[in-house]
Amino acid sequence: MTHKDYLADKSVTRYIRETLIHETDAQRRLRQETATHPQAVMQISPEQGAFLKFLVKATGMRHTLEVGVFTGYSSLAVALALPPEGTITACDVSEEFTAVARRYWAEAGVAHKVSLRIAPAADSLRALIHEGRTGTYDFAFIDADKPSYDAYYELALTLLRPGGVMMLDNMLYHGQVPDEQFQDISSTALRALNLKIARDSRVVGSLLPVTDGIQLVVKL
C-alpha cells in the first residue's frame, strides 16, 4: 500500500514534520503508539492534524462531527483547538480502536468535549438528524470506509449549517482515483464522489493534492 506522503518529496515532508509542526506530548505519544498498530496506515498524518487545528482556529468552529475515529489523533487535534464549550460528536464502530482514543482524550484533558457513538456511522448520523441536529454543526471530518463516503457526505451535509465546512480524507486513494484502470470498489466510489462534489450546487469544493487527497467542501 502506498504511504500517505507519496504526493510530497520526502525531504519536504521531513522538513515540515521536524521543523514546523508543534504537537503536544499527548499527540506525539498517540502517533507513536499508533505507528506500531497493524492498521497504522489508517491514522492521519501530523501535517493533517496541524491543518485540522488551523481550520478550527481560523473559522471559530464550536460544534464538530467526525466519522471514523480509529485511535483518535484527528479528534484529539480538533478537541485541543476547540474553545472550552466546543464539542465533537465522534462516530466509529470499534470499541478496541476507540479505547486508545479515550485514553489520550482523558490524558489531554479534552474527554469532556467528545461524545463517542459506537455504531455504524450512517446509523449514528441518521440518529443525529432524528434528534434535531440538522444544520447545527460547524465542521465534519470524514475518514472511514470508502464505499460509504457518498452516504456519509449526504448525511453530514444535512447536519452542517450553511457556511459549515466538510473535510474528506483519502480522496485520491493511493493515487488510484485519477487512474481509470483501478476499478475496485473504493477507487470507483471516491472517483464518483469527487465528480459529484464538483457538480454539486449545494456546495463549493476544492480537492487538495496533499497527503492522500483532501477534499474540502463549504455548504452554501
C-alpha positions in Angstrom: 0.0 0.0 0.0 1.3 3.4 -0.9 2.4 5.6 2.0 0.3 8.7 2.7 3.1 11.1 1.9 3.5 9.9 -1.7 2.4 13.3 -3.2 5.3 15.2 -1.5 9.0 14.9 -1.7 10.3 13.0 1.3 12.7 15.8 2.3 9.9 18.3 2.2 7.7 16.1 4.4 10.6 15.6 6.8 11.2 19.3 7.0 7.6 20.1 7.7 7.2 17.4 10.4 10.5 18.1 12.1 10.6 21.9 11.9 7.1 23.4 11.5 4.6 21.1 13.3 4.2 21.6 17.0 2.5 18.6 18.6 1.5 18.3 22.2 3.1 15.5 24.2 -0.2 13.6 24.1 -0.4 13.9 20.3 3.2 12.8 19.8 2.8 9.7 22.1 -0.5 8.8 20.5 1.0 9.0 17.0 4.0 6.9 18.1 1.8 4.3 19.7 -0.5 4.0 16.7 2.6 3.7 14.4 3.1 0.2 15.8 -0.5 -0.9 15.1 -1.1 -3.4 12.2 -3.5 -0.8 10.6 -1.4 2.2 11.3 -1.9 3.5 7.7 -5.5 4.5 8.9 -4.0 7.3 11.1 -3.9 10.8 9.6 -0.5 12.4 9.2 0.8 15.0 11.6 0.5 17.7 9.0 -3.2 16.8 8.6 -3.6 17.2 12.3 -2.0 20.6 12.2 -4.3 21.6 9.3 -7.3 20.5 11.4 -6.2 22.7 14.2 -5.7 25.6 11.8 -9.2 25.1 10.4 -10.8 25.1 13.8 -9.0 28.2 14.9 -9.4 30.1 11.6 -13.1 29.6 11.4 -14.1 29.7 15.0 -15.7 26.3 15.0 -17.5 25.1 18.1 -19.5 22.0 17.2 -17.9 19.4 15.1 -18.6 15.9 13.7 -16.2 13.1 13.0 -16.9 9.9 11.0 -14.1 7.4 11.6 -12.1 7.8 14.9 -9.6 5.0 14.8 -7.2 5.7 17.7 -8.2 9.4 18.0 -5.4 11.5 16.5 -7.8 13.7 14.4 -10.3 14.1 17.2 -7.5 15.0 19.6 -6.2 17.6 17.3 -9.7 19.2 16.9 -10.5 19.0 20.6 -7.3 20.7 21.5 -8.1 23.6 19.2 -11.8 24.0 20.1 -12.9 26.6 22.7 -13.9 25.4 26.2 -17.5 25.0 25.2 -16.7 23.2 21.9 -17.9 19.7 21.2 -17.1 16.7 18.9 -19.6 14.1 18.0 -17.3 11.1 17.1 -18.7 8.1 15.2 -16.9 4.7 15.0 -17.8 1.0 15.1 -14.7 -0.2 17.1 -14.6 -0.3 20.9 -11.0 -1.6 20.6 -9.6 1.2 18.5 -11.5 4.0 20.3 -10.4 2.7 23.7 -7.0 4.1 22.8 -8.6 7.4 21.7 -10.5 7.6 25.0 -7.2 7.2 27.0 -5.5 10.0 25.2 -8.5 12.3 25.2 -8.5 11.9 29.0 -4.8 12.4 29.3 -5.0 15.6 27.3 -7.9 16.9 29.4 -10.4 17.1 26.5 -12.5 14.0 27.1 -15.4 16.2 28.2 -15.6 17.7 24.7 -16.1 14.3 22.9 -19.3 12.4 22.6 -18.4 9.0 21.2 -21.1 6.9 19.4 -20.3 3.3 18.8 -22.5 2.1 15.9 -22.4 2.0 12.1 -21.6 5.7 11.2 -24.6 6.1 8.9 -26.9 5.0 11.7 -25.3 7.4 14.1 -25.7 10.3 11.6 -29.3 9.4 10.9 -29.9 9.3 14.7 -28.5 12.8 15.0 -30.8 14.1 12.3 -33.7 12.4 14.1 -32.6 14.1 17.3 -33.0 17.5 15.6 -29.3 18.3 15.0 -29.9 19.2 11.3 -27.9 22.4 10.4 -26.2 22.6 13.8 -22.6 21.5 13.1 -19.8 23.8 12.0 -17.5 21.1 10.7 -17.4 17.5 9.7 -14.4 15.3 9.1 -14.9 12.1 7.1 -12.3 9.4 7.3 -13.9 5.9 7.3 -14.8 3.1 4.9 -14.5 4.5 1.4 -17.5 2.8 -0.3 -19.8 4.5 2.2 -18.4 8.0 1.6 -21.3 9.2 -0.5 -23.8 8.3 2.2 -21.6 10.0 4.8 -21.3 13.0 2.6 -25.1 13.4 2.2 -25.9 12.9 5.9 -23.1 15.1 7.1 -24.2 17.8 4.6 -27.6 17.7 6.2 -26.1 18.1 9.7 -23.8 21.0 8.6 -25.0 24.6 8.9 -24.8 26.9 5.9 -21.2 28.0 5.8 -20.1 24.9 7.5 -17.0 23.0 6.3 -16.6 19.3 5.5 -13.2 17.7 5.1 -13.0 14.3 3.4 -9.7 12.3 3.6 -8.2 9.8 1.1 -10.0 11.3 -1.9 -7.1 10.3 -4.2 -6.8 6.8 -2.6 -3.1 6.0 -3.0 -3.2 7.7 -6.4 -5.7 5.2 -7.8 -8.7 7.6 -8.2 -7.3 9.5 -11.2 -6.4 6.3 -13.0 -9.4 4.6 -14.6 -7.6 1.2 -14.7 -8.4 0.9 -11.0 -12.0 -0.3 -10.7 -12.0 -1.6 -7.2 -15.0 -0.6 -5.0 -13.1 2.1 -3.1 -11.5 3.8 -6.1 -14.7 3.9 -8.1 -16.7 5.2 -5.1 -14.3 8.0 -4.5 -14.0 8.9 -8.2 -17.7 9.2 -8.4 -17.9 11.3 -5.3 -15.2 13.7 -6.5 -17.2 14.3 -9.6 -20.4 14.7 -7.7 -18.9 17.3 -5.4 -17.5 19.2 -8.4 -21.0 19.5 -9.9 -23.0 19.9 -6.6 -24.8 23.3 -6.5 -25.2 22.9 -2.7 -21.5 23.3 -2.0 -18.2 24.8 -3.1 -15.5 22.1 -3.1 -11.7 22.0 -3.5 -9.6 18.9 -3.8 -6.1 19.5 -2.5 -3.3 17.2 -3.8 -1.7 16.7 -0.3 -1.2 13.6 1.7 -3.7 11.1 0.1 -6.0 13.8 -1.3 -8.1 16.1 0.9 -11.5 17.3 -0.4 -12.7 20.5 1.3 -16.3 21.4 1.0 -18.2 24.5 2.1 -22.0 24.2 2.4 -23.9 27.1 0.7 
